[in-house]
Amino acid sequence: MNEGKGRGCETPRERLFKALAGEPTERVPVWLLFPYHPTSYYVNVLAHAEYRRVFEFGCAQGVITLDRRNLRAPLHTPEVATLVHDEDGLRRRILQWGNLRVVSESKPRGGGKKLLTTDEDLETFCALPVDDDPKRIAAAMEAQWPSYLRERAEFPAELGAMMLDLGSPVNVLYHESELDAFAIWSVTHAATIERWLEHAMVRIEIIYRWCLERDLADVYFLVGSELAAPPLVSRETFRRWVLPYESRLIRLIHSYGKKVIQHFHGHIRGLLPDFGEMAPDGLHTIEAPPTGDCPLSEAYVATNERITLIGNVQYDEFRSLAPEMMRLRVQRLLEEVGRRRFILSPTAGPFDPSPPPRLIENYLAFIAAAVEFRRENS
């Protein structure tokens, strides 16, 4: 693997942190969303011949790698039992505390029941005690620490940075809920949910502080903002369920001198003032019409160019465009951006375990076009 600097004198790591600080870079930074170590949500790129070819070409050209890792601690106190039963092709997961219980059901080929589908489910779940004991949380984190430190030692630092994705208070609630009900609860059970979010925030701040005090990563990735946003819920709900909590996390992360990238898919135009208020270092991914509702040029105006925008070539374009069209797509995008704060990236990571040849060709064309592009006065 060629892990050189690519063209110019900057390493990918230097280019990353200059870009996130709003400082000029020798050329446009590129991030593929390829983690260095395996994750549950992306293909293991280094163990896959075609993705590895892209990764190694990217390393030779100075592409940034952010090694996204997830450290977790139990959500509930030890008194809350988690029971799993498999029977007749149906898996039932039960959370039980005293006479309170909620149940999810799943089938191998999809379908089943979310943990939270009824008002009673939600009220029961929100009554389960959230674990905010620092000693128990520390013990859970310490169990993962040796593995994480081994991965950090394996990661070539000049390629970019370790990046921790530790979650936000709304994440668990969103993923456990049936979404139609989740939207209704934002109106009918807002107070119940907001009390629960406050409890969850105490716990998650302990997790973040534990990692920050041990200097585990230089970049933190927040994905909660897209989970409680229009059109699923109102902007007012976004400002109650996302803005205060992610603002607190961002301030905490910045107090330790670390960087924050927020991730948001979808219609972001009306929320950009809120992201400006939260003030991350980077915002991924600004989606233009027809997928989203905000051209990059508008996003720069709305954020007063105080946030590094990251994006925004759609994953479907990697699957569908001819490579020469991908090169043209990148060129036009970079011309639109000019010398403003920007990191070029796809809108999604490598989740396809059997990538068609066109996808691989377009990754290579995407990288090559960015390397060949020359910013004005660069």
C-alpha positions, 0 to 999 in steps of 0.5 A: 500500500502506498501511504505517501502524501500524494501530490504536494507536501501536505499529508492527508491528515494535515489537509483534513485539519486545515480544511476543518479549521477553514484554512487553505489547503494545497488542493481539495481534500477528498474523503471516501467514507472508507473506514480503516477497520471493519464496521457493522454498517460498511463493507470491510474495504481492506478485505474486499479486492475491489474496494481495496483497489480504490483504497490503495489508489486513494492513499497514493493520491492523498485521500483522507481516511477517517477510521470511524469507531463506535464505543458503547455502554449499556443503556439501562441499569443492571436491574433491567434484564434483556432476554432474547428468545428464538422460536419458529424463525422469530426472534423476540427481544424483551426488556424487563424491569419488575412488572414493566416490559417491552418486546420487539420481534424480528424475522431473518428476512425482515419484518416483525415489530419494533420495540416501541410501537404503542403509546404504552410501549413508549411510556414503559420504555421511558420509565426504565432506569437509564444507567448514569453511574460513572463507575459502571459506564467506565467499566464498560468502556474499559472493556473495549479500550484495549481493542480500540488502542490496538486499532489506533496503533494499527491506523497510519496516522498520516492518512487522517484520524481516528473518528469516534461515533458515540451517538446522541440522546435521540439515536436510541429512541429513533432506532427502537421506534416505529416511525409513524408512531415516533412522528405522532409522539413528537406531538402527543408525548413530547414532554415524556420524550424530553424528560427521557432525553435529559436522562439519556444526555447525562449518560452520554456526556459521561461517555464522551468525557471518558473518551475525551479525557483519554485523548482517544480521537481527534474527530467526533462524528454526530449523526443524531441530527437527521433522526428528528428533523422535518418532514418526520417531525417539525423544526420546533421538535428538531430545536428541542430534541436535537439542537440543545443536546448536540450543541452541548456535545459540540461545546464539550468536544471543542473544550478538549480541542477536538473537531466535530463533523455532523451528518445530515441526510435530507432537506436541510435548507430550513435547518441551516441556521440551527446548524450555524448555532450548533457550530460544528467544524464540518457538516456532511452532507449538503444534498442538492435537489432533487434528492435534497433541497439545498445547493452548496452555494445557498448553504455557504450563504446560510452558514456564513462560510463558518462551517466546512461543508462536506459532500455531496456526490450521491451514492446512486451517481456512483452506481449510474454515471459513466466515469467521464460524467463522474469526472465532469460532475466533480469538476463542476462541483469544485468550480461551484465551491471555488476556494471556500471551505470544502471536503469532497465526499460521497453522500454514503459509505461503501455498503454494497458487498457486491459492487458493480464494476461501474461503482468501482470505476466511478470511485477511481474517476472521482478521486482522479478528477479531484486530484487533477482539479486546480483551485484558483490561485492554488 
